[in-house]
Amino acid sequence: MIAYNSFTRNRAGGQGGAIYFQAEDVGFHNNTFVNNHADVNGGACAFFYTGSAPTNISSVNNLFANNSANRGGAVYTSGRKLRIVNNTIVNNIDTAQAGGVVLSPTSGREAVVINSILWGNQSLNTFNEQFSTGQSFNTYFYNCDVQGGVGGLGGTGNFDSNPLFVNASSGPGSHINALSANWRVDSCTSPVIDAGDRDTIFDSEYQEFDLAGNFRNTRGTIDVGAYESFGTSNEGAWTSGPICGSDSNFTIWAWHPRGIAPNSTLVQADTGAGWFTVNNAMFPEVNISNDTIFFTNAPLDFSGAPGRVINVYSCFSDTTPAWNPEVIATTYDTVTIYSCSNDSVYLGGAWQNTSDFYIDTLVNDGGCDSILTTELVVYLSPEVDVFDTICFGESFVWNGNTYSQSGEYDDVRFIFYPSIGCDSVTRLHLFVRPNLAPAAADTTIGCIGQPVTFDLTDPNLVSYSWSDGTNTGIASSFSITPSNFWERVFVTVTDVNGCSSNITRDFLEFQFDAYATQTDQSNDPFIEFSFAVGPPTNASDLYWDFGDGDTSHQATVTHEYTSNGNYNWCVYLDGLCGLDSTCSSIGIFAVSIEDYTSENWEAYPNPVHESLFINLKQSESAKIRILNLSGAMVFEEELSGIREHALRLSELASGVYLLEYESEDEKVSLKLVKD
């Protein structure tokens, strides 16, 4: 992209006096090409197509004046696509083909010229003064001022009228000094003013400012050529929006369709006494920017005043009013709403719950004030508090509900007013007094036939009522003489808060129990038991007899039996109720793990690995059983014949077992170890 450059008095012995391109795509805008020369093609610019890909050439807002060449005094191109937009191509000259623009006759080319001036160009040897194109070129002109017309070329909106430049150079050619020429047009009478069309320009090639840096109109019509003039018509101007009648000052902004020249523009208004000029001396806040006028903080008497723009040139300007602002009056409304006293409504900038009138300033459909007066009617939502106290264990029935714990409980009812319904809340504040009575149950250990006293003396208790079903009492203590191992008495106590509680007291006869537990499951040749006395153990003395001659005075003791047999063990104690005892028995049958032999039979080896041998010496038959320590039988076999019998026990798991031998003559149990 080549932009904002000035190319003057350049010379080339071949192509392109100022610029020579062989690139595929090129664009240039807002440049001036004045008094350049090329001996061959393109006095200012020459573009050549060098490959198979399309070449796009775009020229926007450029001035080509008084350039010269053999072909194409201003531009020579063989590019595929050429777009010339808002160019001023004037007083260029060539000697062979066309003084303005020459398109090489290569096939498949296209040229589009839009909103441009081609005027005063000259070719010395041909009749194509402004534009020359080969027959294979598709060429279109739109809204262009072309001297001599466009002939049979395509396009619309073209015309052939003197542009009326302000100060053109004296003639065509690079030998004529054109640096001081002024290629603007007469702002009052030039035919190119408003003769262009903004909509024919691609957005990508539109330039916001013209070649001189002046604002280029963005809407509707624009000027033809590289320069934009300032218009004289107010037609189509508009204001930004309505003015509110309640405003003490306001802002107006108006758009002018032709752009505005700040130094030659008058802004006028009519407040009822005729048109007058609004200037910075009397109204400092009038600003003009490009095509827009701003009235900032305008006084109130401007609210309904029509306005217009007068452009001061050598010709008369249109004085049609440019705008007539609409003044929208403030609207007023009144509403009534209803609320309950326990609710709030946001009115007047705060939350309200009091009956009154509140004013809010809203925005109506026109964007102006809407004053809303709201009458707030507040109805009572009554709240009633109920307080009550109950004793622990009691219940309180209220509004169909039963409560037994301290707390606050609401009963909400609905009250219908003329326009609304409100809640009515009754709140129960319930307090449950703490339980000051002793524990609900207690047990006293004693002896049948001996007096037992229950004592409930407590500073929190004020009265007592005892009963055992036969006798009664009102003191803090109560005595009975039990005749059964368990008896119960009942007492009703009243605490200092006046709350009553029914509790019980139990008598339980002193009893004890004793336990014997085998503690050794190993292969030790002796059997070990643990002996203990169960609760209660408040005995003054105790005595163990293990049935094998050993004794002990310990409450818990471990004892080993060293031989087989049935042993009756007893424990004696001098307890709460005098001398007492309990007895039981233990069968010891497997103290030894040695081989067994008798006159009738023998068993070996013990411990056994795979086979156990049973030798029947006298009995003709016997039954052999093997049990685990849980009593489950794991092996059984009947033997017959006086001889040695082998029992295969390899499937048994290692451990201690019981071997039972049974015949007509005897029955024996032995401890058997499988390794």
C-alpha positions in Angstrom: 0.0 0.0 0.0 1.3 3.4 -1.0 -0.5 6.3 0.6 -0.2 10.0 1.5 2.8 10.7 -0.8 3.6 13.4 -3.4 5.5 12.4 -6.6 6.6 15.5 -8.6 9.1 16.1 -11.5 10.3 12.5 -11.8 11.6 11.1 -15.1 12.1 7.6 -16.4 13.9 6.5 -19.6 11.5 3.4 -19.8 8.4 2.6 -17.8 6.6 4.7 -15.1 7.9 8.2 -14.6 7.2 8.0 -10.8 6.3 4.3 -10.1 6.9 1.1 -12.0 5.3 -2.1 -10.7 5.6 -5.7 -11.6 3.9 -7.0 -8.4 0.8 -9.1 -8.4 -1.4 -6.8 -6.2 -0.9 -3.1 -5.4 -3.0 -0.4 -3.8 -2.4 3.3 -3.4 -4.5 6.2 -2.2 -4.3 9.9 -1.3 -1.2 10.5 -3.4 -0.4 13.3 -5.9 1.4 12.7 -9.2 2.4 16.0 -10.8 4.9 16.8 -13.7 6.3 13.3 -14.1 7.5 11.8 -17.4 8.3 8.4 -18.9 9.9 7.9 -22.3 7.9 4.7 -23.0 4.7 3.9 -20.9 3.0 5.5 -17.9 4.1 9.1 -17.3 3.2 8.7 -13.6 2.6 5.0 -13.0 3.2 1.8 -15.1 1.8 -1.6 -13.9 2.6 -4.9 -15.6 1.1 -8.3 -15.2 3.9 -10.9 -14.5 2.3 -14.2 -13.6 -0.7 -16.5 -13.9 -2.3 -15.3 -10.7 -4.7 -12.3 -10.9 -3.3 -8.9 -10.4 -5.4 -6.3 -8.6 -4.7 -2.6 -8.8 -6.6 -0.1 -6.7 -6.3 3.7 -7.0 -8.3 5.8 -4.6 -8.3 9.5 -3.9 -5.3 10.2 -6.1 -4.5 13.2 -8.3 -2.7 12.8 -11.7 -1.9 16.2 -13.3 0.4 17.3 -16.1 2.3 14.0 -16.5 3.5 12.7 -19.9 4.6 9.6 -21.7 4.6 7.8 -25.1 1.6 5.7 -24.0 -0.6 6.6 -21.1 0.2 10.1 -20.0 -1.0 9.4 -16.5 -1.3 5.6 -16.1 -0.4 2.6 -18.2 -1.4 -0.9 -17.1 -1.5 -4.5 -18.2 -2.8 -5.7 -14.9 -5.9 -8.0 -14.8 -8.2 -5.9 -12.6 -8.0 -2.1 -12.3 -10.3 0.0 -10.0 -10.0 3.8 -10.1 -12.1 5.4 -7.4 -12.5 9.2 -6.8 -9.4 10.1 -8.8 -8.8 13.4 -10.6 -6.9 12.7 -13.8 -6.3 16.0 -15.6 -4.0 17.7 -18.2 -1.9 14.6 -18.9 -0.5 14.0 -22.4 1.0 11.1 -24.5 2.1 10.8 -28.1 0.6 7.5 -29.2 -2.5 6.2 -27.5 -4.3 8.2 -24.7 -3.3 11.2 -22.6 -5.1 9.9 -19.4 -5.2 6.1 -18.9 -4.1 3.3 -21.2 -5.1 -0.3 -20.7 -2.9 -2.8 -22.6 -4.9 -5.0 -25.0 -4.0 -8.2 -23.2 -7.0 -10.6 -23.0 -9.1 -11.2 -19.9 -8.6 -7.7 -18.3 -11.2 -5.6 -16.5 -11.3 -1.9 -15.5 -13.8 -0.1 -13.3 -13.7 3.7 -12.9 -16.0 5.2 -10.2 -16.7 8.8 -9.1 -13.7 10.1 -11.0 -12.8 13.1 -13.2 -10.9 12.6 -16.6 -10.6 16.0 -18.1 -8.1 18.0 -20.2 -6.0 14.9 -21.1 -4.5 14.9 -24.6 -3.0 12.3 -27.1 -1.0 13.8 -30.0 -1.5 11.0 -32.5 -4.9 9.5 -31.7 -8.4 10.6 -30.9 -8.4 8.8 -27.5 -7.8 11.8 -25.3 -8.9 10.5 -21.8 -9.0 6.7 -21.9 -7.8 3.9 -24.1 -8.6 0.2 -23.8 -8.1 -2.9 -25.9 -11.0 -4.8 -27.3 -10.5 -7.6 -24.8 -10.9 -5.3 -21.8 -14.2 -5.1 -20.0 -14.5 -1.5 -19.0 -17.1 0.2 -16.9 -17.6 3.8 -15.8 -19.9 4.8 -12.9 -20.8 8.5 -12.0 -17.7 9.9 -13.7 -17.1 13.2 -15.4 -15.3 12.3 -18.6 -14.5 14.9 -21.3 -15.9 13.7 -24.6 -18.0 11.0 -22.8 -17.4 7.3 -22.4 -18.7 6.2 -25.8 -19.9 2.6 -25.8 -18.2 1.5 -22.6 -20.4 0.1 -19.9 -21.7 1.8 -16.7 -24.2 4.4 -15.6 -24.5 7.9 -14.2 -21.7 9.3 -16.3 -21.6 12.9 -17.7 -19.5 15.3 -19.8 -19.4 18.7 -18.0 -16.6 21.2 -17.2 -15.7 20.5 -13.6 -15.0 24.2 -13.0 -11.7 23.8 -11.2 -10.7 26.7 -8.9 -7.3 27.2 -10.6 -6.3 24.7 -13.3 -2.9 24.6 -15.0 -2.5 26.4 -18.3 -2.5 23.2 -20.4 -1.6 19.6 -20.7 1.9 18.1 -20.4 4.7 17.7 -18.0 6.5 20.7 -19.4 3.8 23.0 -17.9 4.4 23.7 -14.2 1.3 22.5 -12.4 2.6 22.7 -8.8 0.6 25.8 -8.0 -2.6 24.7 -9.6 -5.8 24.2 -7.4 -7.8 21.2 -8.6 -10.7 21.8 -6.2 -14.0 22.7 -7.9 -16.3 25.7 -7.4 -18.3 24.8 -4.4 -21.4 26.6 -5.6 -21.7 25.7 -9.3 -19.5 22.7 -10.1 -21.5 19.8 -11.7 -19.3 17.2 -9.8 -20.7 18.2 -6.4 -23.0 15.5 -5.0 -22.7 13.7 -8.4 -20.9 10.6 -6.9 -22.4 7.6 -5.1 -20.9 6.3 -1.8 -22.7 3.0 -2.3 -20.6 2.1 -5.4 -17.4 2.0 -3.3 -16.2 -1.1 -1.5 -15.9 -0.6 2.2 -12.3 -1.8 2.0 -11.4 1.1 -0.4 -13.5 3.9 1.1 -11.4 6.7 2.5 -12.9 8.8 5.3 -11.0 11.9 4.2 -10.4 13.3 0.8 -7.0 14.2 -0.7 -6.8 17.5 1.2 -7.8 15.9 4.5 -11.4 17.1 4.5 -14.1 14.9 5.7 -15.6 12.7 3.0 -19.4 12.2 3.4 -20.3 8.7 4.7 -23.9 8.8 3.6 -25.6 8.9 0.2 -24.1 11.2 -2.4 -20.5 12.4 -2.5 -18.4 14.6 -4.8 -16.8 13.2 -8.0 -13.0 13.5 -8.0 -10.2 13.5 -5.4 -11.6 16.5 -3.4 -14.8 16.9 -1.4 -16.5 20.3 -1.3 -18.9 21.6 1.3 -22.5 21.6 0.4 -25.2 24.2 0.4 -28.4 22.1 1.2 -29.9 21.3 4.6 -32.1 18.6 3.1 -32.1 15.4 5.1 -30.4 16.8 8.3 -31.8 15.5 11.5 -31.6 15.8 15.3 -30.3 13.2 17.6 -33.5 12.7 19.5 -36.3 14.4 21.5 -35.9 17.1 24.1 -37.6 16.7 27.4 -39.8 19.5 28.6 -38.5 19.2 32.1 -34.9 19.9 31.1 -33.3 23.2 32.2 -30.6 22.6 29.5 -30.0 19.9 27.0 -27.8 18.8 24.1 -28.8 18.9 20.4 -26.7 17.3 17.7 -27.5 17.5 14.0 -25.9 15.8 11.0 -25.4 17.7 7.8 -25.4 15.5 4.6 -22.7 17.5 2.8 -20.2 18.1 5.5 -19.5 21.3 7.3 -16.7 23.9 6.8 -16.1 25.3 10.3 -14.6 28.6 9.0 -17.4 29.3 6.6 -20.5 27.9 8.3 -23.1 29.8 10.3 -25.4 28.0 12.7 -28.8 29.7 13.1 -31.8 29.2 15.2 -35.3 30.8 15.5 -36.7 31.1 19.1 -39.7 33.1 17.9 -38.2 36.4 17.0 -36.7 35.4 13.7 -33.5 33.7 12.6 -30.3 34.7 14.3 -26.8 33.4 14.2 -25.6 31.3 17.2 -21.9 32.1 17.6 -19.2 31.4 20.1 -19.4 34.8 21.5 -23.0 34.4 22.7 -23.2 30.7 23.0 -19.7 29.1 23.5 -20.8 25.5 23.5 -21.6 25.2 19.7 -19.1 22.8 18.2 -18.7 21.7 14.6 -17.0 18.4 13.9 -16.8 17.0 10.3 -20.5 16.6 9.4 -22.0 17.1 12.9 -23.1 20.1 14.9 -23.2 19.9 18.7 -25.2 22.2 20.9 -24.1 21.3 24.5 -26.0 22.6 27.5 -28.4 24.6 25.3 -30.6 27.1 27.2 -34.2 26.3 27.7 -35.5 28.8 25.0 -33.8 26.6 22.4 -35.9 23.6 23.3 -38.5 24.3 20.6 -36.4 26.3 18.2 -35.9 25.2 14.6 -32.3 25.3 13.5 -30.3 25.4 10.2 -26.8 25.6 8.8 -25.8 28.4 6.4 -22.6 27.8 4.4 -21.1 31.2 3.4 -19.5 31.1 -0.1 -19.7 33.3 -3.2 -23.1 31.8 -3.9 -26.4 31.8 -2.0 -26.8 28.9 0.4 -30.0 27.0 1.2 -31.8 28.3 4.2 -34.2 25.5 4.7 -34.5 24.6 8.4 -32.2 21.7 9.2 -34.0 20.5 12.3 -37.0 21.2 14.5 -36.6 19.4 17.8 -39.5 17.6 19.3 -40.2 18.6 22.9 -41.7 15.8 24.9 -43.6 16.9 28.0 -43.1 15.3 31.3 -45.8 12.8 32.1 -47.5 12.4 35.4 -49.4 9.4 36.9 -50.8 8.3 40.2 -51.2 4.7 41.4 -52.3 3.1 44.7 -50.7 0.0 46.0 -51.3 -2.1 49.1 -48.9 -3.7 51.5 -48.8 -5.5 54.8 -47.0 -4.1 57.8 -44.5 -6.9 57.9 -43.5 -6.2 54.2 -41.7 -3.3 52.5 -42.1 -1.7 49.1 -39.3 0.2 47.3 -40.6 3.7 46.7 -39.1 7.2 46.7 -35.6 5.8 46.7 -36.0 3.6 49.9 -37.9 0.7 51.3 -41.2 1.9 52.8 -43.7 0.3 55.1 -45.7 3.3 56.2 -48.9 4.6 54.6 -48.1 7.8 52.7 -47.5 9.3 49.2 -44.2 8.7 47.5 -42.8 10.3 44.3 -40.5 8.5 41.8 -39.0 10.0 38.6 -39.1 7.3 35.9 -38.4 7.4 32.1 -41.3 7.3 29.7 -41.3 5.8 26.2 -39.9 9.0 24.8 -36.9 8.9 27.0 -38.1 11.8 29.2 -39.3 12.1 32.8 -42.4 10.4 34.0 -43.4 11.5 37.5 -45.1 8.7 39.3 -46.9 9.4 42.6 -47.6 6.2 44.5 -50.1 6.1 47.4 -49.0 3.3 49.7 -51.7 1.8 51.9 -50.3 -0.4 54.7 -52.6 -2.9 56.4 -51.7 -4.3 59.8 -50.2 -7.7 60.1 -50.8 -8.4 63.8 -48.3 -10.3 65.8 -49.4 -11.8 69.2 -47.0 -13.3 71.7 -48.1 -16.1 74.1 -45.8 -17.1 77.0 -46.2 -20.4 78.9 -44.1 -22.7 81.1 -44.4 -26.5 81.7 -42.4 -29.0 83.7 -40.0 -31.5 82.2 -41.9 -34.5 80.9 -45.1 -32.5 80.4 -46.5 -31.4 77.0 -48.3 -28.3 75.9 -51.2 -28.5 73.3 -51.6 -25.2 71.3 -53.5 -24.7 68.1 -53.8 -28.4 67.5 -50.1 -29.1 68.0 -48.3 -30.7 70.9 -45.0 -29.3 72.2 -42.6 -30.6 74.9 -39.4 -28.7 74.3 -38.5 -25.1 74.9 -38.7 -22.8 71.9 -40.7 -20.3 69.8 -43.6 -21.6 67.7 -45.6 -19.6 65.1 -49.2 -20.0 64.2 -49.7 -18.1 60.9 -53.2 -17.2 59.8 -54.4 -15.2 56.8 -56.4 -12.0 57.2 -58.3 -10.7 54.2 -58.5 -6.9 53.7 -60.4 -5.2 50.9 -57.5 -5.4 48.4 -54.9 -7.7 49.9 -54.4 -10.5 52.3 -51.9 -10.3 55.2 -50.4 -12.7 57.6 -51.5 -12.7 61.3 -48.8 -14.4 63.5 -49.4 -15.7 67.0 -46.1 -16.7 68.5 -45.8 -19.2 71.4 -42.8 -18.7 73.7 -42.6 -22.0 75.6 -40.2 -22.7 78.5 -39.7 -26.2 79.8 -38.4 -26.3 83.4 -35.3 -28.5 83.8 -35.7 -31.9 85.5 -34.4 -31.5 89.1 -35.4 -35.0 90.2 -32.7 -37.7 90.7 -32.1 -40.5 88.1 -35.2 -42.3 87.1 -34.0 -45.7 88.5 -31.5 -46.9 91.0 -30.7 -50.4 92.5 -29.6 -51.2 96.1 -27.9 -54.6 96.8 -28.9 -56.2 100.0 -30.0 -59.3 101.9 -33.4 -60.9 102.3 -34.8 -60.2 105.7 -32.4 -57.4 106.5 -33.6 -53.7 106.4 -32.8 -51.6 103.3 -33.1 -47.8 103.3 -33.5 -45.6 100.2 -32.4 -42.0 100.7 -33.4 -39.1 98.2 -32.4 -36.1 100.3 -31.8 -33.3 97.8 -32.0 -29.5 98.2 -33.9 -29.2 94.9 -36.7 -31.5 96.3 -39.5 -30.2 98.7 -41.8 -33.2 99.1 -41.8 -37.0 98.8 -44.5 -39.7 98.6 -43.2 -43.3 99.0 -45.0 -46.6 98.5 -43.9 -50.3 98.3 -47.5 -51.5 97.7 -48.1 -52.0 101.5 -46.4 -49.2 103.4 -46.1 -45.5 102.6 -43.9 -42.6 103.7 -43.4 -38.8 103.1 -39.9 -38.4 104.5 -36.8 -38.0 102.2 -35.9 -41.6 103.1 -37.8 -44.9 103.1 -36.9 -48.3 104.6 -38.2 -51.8 103.7 -37.3 -55.4 104.9 -37.3 -57.5 101.6 -38.6 -61.0 101.6 -37.8 -61.7 97.9 -34.6 -61.5 95.9 -36.0 -58.4 94.0 -38.4 -55.8 95.2 -39.4 -52.2 93.9 -40.7 -49.1 95.7 -42.3 -46.1 94.1 -41.8 -42.4 95.0 -43.3 -39.2 93.7 -41.1 -36.2 94.3 -41.9 -32.4 93.9 -39.0 -30.0 93.2 -38.6 -26.4 94.1 -40.3 -25.3 90.8 -43.4 -27.3 91.7 -42.8 -30.0 89.1 -43.5 -33.6 90.1 -41.7 -36.7 88.9 -42.4 -40.4 89.4 -39.3 -42.5 90.0 -38.5 -46.0 91.3 -36.0 -47.6 93.6 -35.1 -51.3 93.4 -33.8 -53.9 95.9 -31.7 -56.8 94.6 -30.5 -59.7 96.8 -26.7 -60.1 96.9 -25.7 -63.0 94.7 -22.5 -64.2 93.1 -21.4 -66.6 90.4 -18.1 -68.4 89.6 -16.6 -69.3 86.3 -14.0 -71.8 85.1 -12.5 -71.3 81.6 -9.9 -73.4 79.9 -7.1 -70.9 79.0 -4.4 -73.2 77.5 -5.1 -74.8 74.0 -1.4 -75.8 73.4 0.3 -79.2 73.4 1.4 -78.6 77.0 0.9 -81.9 78.9 -1.2 -80.1 81.6 -4.6 -78.6 81.3 -4.9 -75.0 82.5 -8.1 -73.3 83.7 -8.9 -69.8 84.9 -11.2 -69.4 87.9 -13.1 -66.2 88.6 -15.9 -64.9 90.8 -18.6 -62.9 88.9 -20.1 -59.7 90.3 -20.8 -58.6 92.9 -17.4 -59.4 94.4 -17.7 -57.4 97.7 -16.9 -60.5 99.7 -14.8 -60.1 102.9 -13.1 -63.5 102.3 -13.2 -66.3 99.8 -11.8 -69.8 99.4 -11.2 -71.9 96.2 -11.1 -75.8 96.3 -10.1 -77.1 92.9 -11.0 -80.8 93.7 -7.4 -82.0 93.3 -6.1 -81.0 96.7 -5.1 -77.4 95.7 -6.8 -74.3 97.1 -6.5 -70.5 96.8 -7.9 -67.3 98.4 -7.5 -65.0 95.3 -10.7 -63.7 93.6 -9.2 -64.6 90.2 -6.8 -67.5 89.9 -5.2 -69.8 87.3 -4.9 -73.5 88.0 -3.4 -76.5 86.1 -4.7 -80.1 86.3 -1.9 -82.6 85.8 -3.8 -85.8 85.5 -7.0 -87.0 83.9 -10.2 -87.4 85.9 -13.4 -85.6 87.0 -12.8 -82.8 89.5 -15.5 -81.1 91.6 -14.4 -77.6 92.4 -16.1 -75.1 94.8 -15.7 -71.5 95.9 -16.7 -70.4 99.4 -17.1 -66.7 100.5 -18.1 -64.7 103.5 -20.2 -62.0 101.7 -22.7 -59.3 102.5 -25.3 -61.8 103.5 -23.0 -64.3 105.3 -21.3 -67.5 104.2 -22.2 -68.6 100.7 -20.8 -71.1 98.1 -21.2 -72.5 94.6 -19.7 -75.7 93.1 -19.3 -77.3 89.6 -17.2 -80.0 88.0 -14.5 -80.4 85.3 -13.7 -83.5 83.3 -9.9 -83.8 82.5 -9.3 -86.6 79.9 -6.3 -85.7 77.9 -3.4 -84.6 80.1 -0.8 -86.8 78.4 0.1 -87.1 74.7 2.3 -90.2 75.1 1.6 -93.6 73.5 -1.2 -95.5 75.2 -1.0 -99.1 76.2 -3.2 -101.4 78.4 -3.8 -105.1 78.7 -6.6 -104.9 76.1 -5.2 -102.5 73.4 -2.5 -100.0 72.6 -2.2 -96.9 70.4 1.0 -95.4 68.9 2.7 -93.2 67.9 1.4 -90.0 69.6 2.0 -87.5 68.2 1.0 -89.1 64.9 2.3 -88.0 61.4 0.5 -90.2 58.8 -0.7 -93.5 60.3 -2.0 -94.3 63.8 -1.6 -97.9 64.8 -4.2 -99.6 67.0 -3.2 -103.1 68.3 -6.1 -105.1 69.6 -4.7 -107.6 72.2 -7.8 -109.3 73.5 -10.9 -107.7 72.1 -12.2 -109.1 68.9 -13.7 -105.7 67.8 -13.6 -102.0 68.8 -14.8 -98.6 67.5 -12.4 -95.8 67.0 -13.6 -92.1 66.8 -11.5 -88.9 66.5 -13.1 -85.5 67.4 -11.7 -82.0 67.1 -11.7 -79.6 70.1 -15.1 -78.3 69.1 -16.6 -81.8 69.6 -17.1 -82.5 65.8 -16.2 -86.0 64.7 -13.5 -86.0 62.0 -12.7 -89.7 61.8 -14.5 -93.0 62.6 -13.7 -96.6 61.9 -14.7 -100.1 63.3 -11.9 -102.6 63.9 -12.2 -106.4 64.1 -9.6 -109.1 64.7 -6.9 -109.5 67.3 -4.0 -107.8 65.4 -2.4 -104.4 64.6 -4.6 -102.0 62.6 -3.2 -99.0 60.7 -5.4 -95.8 60.5 -4.5 -93.4 57.7 -4.7 -89.8 59.2 -2.6 -87.8 56.7 -5.7 -85.8 55.6 -6.2 -84.4 59.1 -4.9 -80.9 59.8 -2.2 -80.5 62.4 -3.6 -79.8 65.9 -5.0 -81.4 69.0 -7.8 -84.0 68.8 -9.7 -86.4 71.1 -9.3 -90.1 70.4 -12.2 -92.3 71.7 -11.8 -96.1 72.1 -14.9 -98.1 72.7 -15.2 -101.9 73.1 -17.4 -104.4 75.1 -14.9 -104.2 78.0 -14.0 -100.5 78.2 -14.4 -96.9 76.9 -11.4 -94.6 76.9 -10.8 -91.0 75.8 -7.2 -89.8 75.0 -5.6 -86.6 73.8 -4.2 -87.1 70.3 -1.8 -84.7 68.6 -1.5 -84.6 64.8 1.8 -83.0 63.6 
